[in-house]
Amino acid sequence: MFQKISIIAFLVTLACIVLHRIFVPSNKRLPGNSTSDRLSIIGMLRILVYLAVLFCFLVLAITGFYPTLILGKHITGYLVMVHATFAPVFAVCLAVLAVMWARRWCFTSGDWPLFERIVRWATLANNPVANTYGKSSCLGQKISFWLIIFLALPLILSIVLSMFPLFGTHWQELLLSMHRYTALVFAMVAILHTYFIIRT
């Protein structure tokens, strides 16, 4: 069952990327991304942390989904060892990534011009909405970034809690299922986020 759901989910993600590529024009650069930021030590450190998270994600995705999607089995043997080795590194790097990139991906009023218009209309504001912010070119990146950060908590906690003998067999199976389905949603969002980063 999980194998079919995973295949459908990844196909839907791929279809969303293709449709976005066709119907949404590409942005040439990220807003606020300057040469000085790219050349600074903090900027380079941000990029290194991002690449470390991306590498760990690839290893975890391959070791976690390969047995399910290709072999139709649960993860076992050396794949478990590799998966368990990279998982804590991924968790630490993701926490550092959240701290270092949170300010860059914070939401502004310019991200929601339609919502701002509705609020002004509902509150009967006299002055029309001025397009002072412009259309945000990285709203998809911001949403996917914060989804990654929030999905990481149940993803990590579900597998950690299943390793302790605090729960019965039923709850351990439930936690493992929660880990697998959260990992699937996490992977979909991470793929979309990576696509948005590459696109801009």
Residue, then its C-alpha position, 0 to 999 in steps of 0.5 A: m500500500f505504501q509503495k503505491i502511495s509513494i509512487i503516486a505522490f512522487l508522480v504528482t510532485l513531478a507533475c506539479i514541477v512540470l506544470h509550474r515550469i510551463f505556466v510560471p515564468s522563471n525569476k532570474r535571482l533571489p530578492g536580497n541576494s547580494t554579492s557581498d552576502r555570497l562572498s562573506i563567511i556567513g554567506m558561505l557557511r549558510i551555503l555549506v550547511y544547506l549543501a550538507v542538509l541536501f546531501c544528507f537528505l539525498v542519502l536518507a531518501i535513497t536508503g529509505f525509499y529505494p527498498t520500498l519503491i523498487l524492491g517492495k520491502h522494508i529497509t534492512g541490513y546495510l541500508v538501515m546502518v547508512h540511514a541511521t548514521f546519516a539521520p542524526v547528522f541530518a537532524v543537527c544540520l537541519a536545526v542549524l539551517a533553520v537558525m541560519w536561513a529563518r530570517r531570509w525566508c520570513f514572510t512579509s506583507g508583499d508575499w500576500p498582496l491578495f490577502e492585503r487587498i481583502v483586509r483593506w476592503a473588509t476594513l473599508a480602508n480609503n486609500p487603494v492598495a499600492n503595489t509597493y511590495g511587488k509580487s514576491s518571487c520566492l513565496g514557494q521557497k518560503i512556504s516549502f522551507w517552513l514546511i520542511i522545518f515543521l515536518a522535521l519535528p514529527l519525522i524525527l520524533s516518531i522514529v526516536l520514540s519508537m526506539f524506546p520501550l515506552f510504548g507497546t507493539h501497536w504504538q511502535e508500529l503506529l510511530l513507524s507508519m507515521h515516520r514513513y508517511t511524514a518522510l514521504v510528505f517531507a521528501m515531496v516538499a524538499i523536492l519542490h523546495t530544491y526545484f524552486i531554489i534551482r529555478t531562481 
